[in-house]
């Protein structure tokens, strides 16, 4: 497996070693010991989520102000542009974002630590998106930042209005968002 720190060093792009032949392919999508060594701490994943979305759907930018979730994300069908925004006020990369294309073809995964907002845009006809979380979903603690916030200036690869949920369409601006004051360990 290859691991690359992105412009925000705590966000990791993980490329598994894929063994393929004319029958298909095999790869190890998760190994607890290897993952703990990569991130430098023992993390426990408590929830797996699976979503399917159509082309042009944008989900995010979501985060939880209490019970913050670290996320290990990947795509098993289709292609998405995946974004993480640093919301850790004490971080030197506070308010910065990184984005990567994840697809069933490239089999890449992204590790997004707790303290980040997360979102993705579907680039293919549809996409199935899987992710593991380090804490449980907590609807009362969920927050969202509007996808096209001018302060963040995320360069989404889209030239039309994305398809948003009602909740995401009325998400708040980054300057008004609740952020994480201290450091987060997960």
N, C-alpha and C positions, 0 to 999 in steps of 0.2 A: 504494500500500500504506500502511496505517496501522500504526503501532507504538506500543505503550503499555507503559511500565514498570509492573510490578505493585508490590505492597507491599514485595517484595524487588526492588530496582531492577535487579539483574542479570538477572532473569527477565523475558523480553519476550513480550508477546502480539502476534502478527503477524496482521493482517487483510489479505489480498490484495485487490487491485482485481479484481472479477469482471465480465466482460463477458458478458451473457446476452441471449438473445432466445428466440423460440418454438422454435428448433432445439436449444437447450441452453445451455451456458456455456463460457467459456474463462477461465483465469487462469494466470499464471506462478507456479508453486509454489515455485520456488527460482531465485535469481540470485546467483551468487558475489560479484560486485562490490557489489551492493546489500546483501547480507548482511554482508560484511566492513565496509562503512561503518556499518551499524547497530550492530554489536557493538564497533566500534573496533579490530579486529584481523583479520589474515588467518588464517582457520581452514581446515583441510582436513578434509573429511569422508572417512572411509576405509571406512565400512560402512553399508549400508542394511538395515533390518530391517522385517519385515512380520509382524504377528500377527493372528489372528482369535480372538475370544473370545465366549462366550455371556453373556447377561444375568446380572448378579450376580457375574461373575468379577472378582476384584481381583488385579492383578499388582503386586507391589512390597511394600515400598519398597526398590528396588535401587540399588546403587552399587558402584564398584570402588575399592578403597583404593590400588592401584597401577594405572597406566594409566587414570586417571579419564576418564570420557567426558562431553563436552558433547553434548547431544541436541537436535535440531530435530524436534519431534513433530507429527503431525497425524492426523486420522481421515478415511478415504475412504469408509467405510460405517458408519452407526450413530452412536452418541453415547457419550462417556465423560466422567467427571469426572477430570481430570488434576491430579496433585499433585507439587510440588517442595519438598524440605526442605533448608535450608541446613546443610551439615555442615562449613563452613569455620570452624574454631575462632576465627580472628582476625577474622571478619566481625562487624559490628554486628548482623546478623540471624541469627547462629548459633542453630540450634534452632528457627527460625521456618519456617512453611510458607505456601505460596500454592496455591490451587486454581482451576482454570478448566474450564468445560464446552467441550469440543471436539467438533465433529460434522461429518458430511459436509455438512450443510445450512449451517452457519455458516463452514465452510472455514478456521477459525482455526488458527494454528500457535502452538506455544510453544517458545521458545528457553530451554533449561535448561543453564546453563554447567557445566563440570566442577566437582566439589566439592559436588554436590547428590545426595540420594537422590531417586528418582523412582518413581512408581506411578500406576496408573489403575484406575478402577472402571467397568465397562460398565453403562450405563443403558438401552440399547436391547435388542431381542431378541438381537442380536449386533453386533459392531463389528470393523472391520478398521482396524488401527492401524499407521501407518508412521512410522519414525524414522531419521534420519541420525545417525551418531555420529562424534566426532572422534578416537576411538581404538578399537582392536579389542576384541572381547569377550575377557575373560581370566577363565575360570572359577575359577582358583586365587586371584584377587584380588577376586572378587565377594563382596559382603556384603549383608545385608538387615536392615532394621528392621521390627519387627512393625507391621502396619497400624493397630492400635488402641492404640498406645502412649499411656498416660495423660499423660506429660510433654508430648508433641507435641500431643495433643488435636485431631487432625485431624477436621473436621466432614464426614465422608463422607455423601453423600446416600443413606443406606440404613438400613432399619429391621429388617433380618434379618442373619443371619450370611452374609458373602460366601463365594463359592466360591474357595478358595485352593489353591495347589500345596502339596505336602508341605513343600517348602523354605520357602515363605512362612509356613506355619502355625507353624513352629518358629523363626521369625526372632527376633533378640534385641531387647531393650528399648533405647530410645534412650540412656539413661545408660550402658549397657554397650557401645555401638557404637564402633568405631574411627572417628575423624574426621580431618579434614585440618588439620594443625597450622599450616602456612604458607599463603601465598597461592597461588592457581592462576591461570595465564595463559589457560587455555582453558576 
